[in-house]
Amino acid sequence: MSRFRPAVLPNLTGRTAVVTGANSGIGLVTARALAEHGARVVLAVRDPEKGKAAAATMTGPVQVRALDLADLSSVRSFAGDTPGPVDLLVNNAGLSLGPLSRTADGFELQFGTNHLGHFALTNLLLSRIRERVVTVASLGHRIGSLDFTDLQWQRRPYRPNAAYAQSKLANLLFAAELQRRLTRAGSPVISTAAHPGISSTHLLRTERKPSLGLRVEKFLVGLVAQSAEEGALPTLYAATADLPGDSYVGPDRLCGMRGAPTPVGRSARARDGSVARRLWEVSEDLTGTRFPLDPSAIPAS
């Protein structure tokens, strides 16, 4: 399907990569490919036993470490115990479409895990990162919006799809604002983003009540879904290809649902710099983490 394959990745010997959610799906495929090409890969996973099972399927230097992105104390512990340098951080882990739940810090679970956990992890590791941060987003960002008056769904009726889309829009705004700040600070590190299209690893979760509608949705998604191996290609491309900062990579066919990895567009909301800056500032307040590189170089909003 694609001229880009893990087999064409560069030699990564001597580089260290941290991949969140590396015990299954796209994260596992990404970690395996990086390790096969010489990178020392840290599998940052919520369940270390599942991480060890995943590591057993890989060749190359891999290490399993516990990281619960839904608990900021876990994020801080992981970052504090991670020696530098880190060449590549892949913010891959995520969850979608479950019932309303809260993180250990009281955040709505999808926003807290998919965005705030990775936001905190990136800022805590950034002074040790040498090359690239890749954030995995989703086609779902296109229907996303940010309600700054109720980011945690404390007043609005909870809608799982809308909450997921909000978290994925936040991922892209974060990736763009991170690049802006890296550029202003004169850092050689770049921020990119990717989405897997429709992947079989992201089929609708079973927490929803069984219904005819749910069965129809799963059937229709299954018709176009890519395998985890295909779904990981945009992430690997965003992680290793010669790309400018703030690139966004996804499949090139069927409106981005499947195909070969290529730079793609994003919604107008995901390109709004003022919203990206506001989200960054709110995220700093919520997580207690800050951009660690030369803050004087970052202009006031």
Salt bridges, closest charged atoms under 4 A:
GLU49 OE2 - LYS52 NZ 3.48
ASP87 OD1 - ARG130 NE 2.79
GLU131 OE2 - ARG15 NE 2.89
ASP147 OD2 - ARG156 NE 3.67
ASP150 OD2 - ARG156 NE 3.40
GLU177 OE2 - ARG180 NH2 2.68
GLU177 OE2 - ARG181 NE 2.86
GLU207 OE2 - ARG205 NH2 2.38
GLU217 OE2 - ARG208 NH2 3.13
GLU230 OE2 - ARG5 NH2 3.25
ASP246 OD1 - ARG266 NH1 3.08
GLU284 OE1 - ARG290 NE 3.93
ASP285 OD1 - ARG290 NH2 3.79
